[in-house]
């Protein structure tokens, strides 16, 4: 849902990866690019951060 939220707010996700094996909790790293007024970008990023605290059943709990 984080990626969907970023994309819905015109922030392009350019890379998704992890750098660790057997990490707990599992971490996914995003590279993203957004242009426009800083306030709009901040609101978009805040809405994506708000997704991190929500439970999700799909993809083993990963919020993509």
Order of alpha helices (4+ residues) and beta strands (2+ residues): alpha-beta-beta-alpha
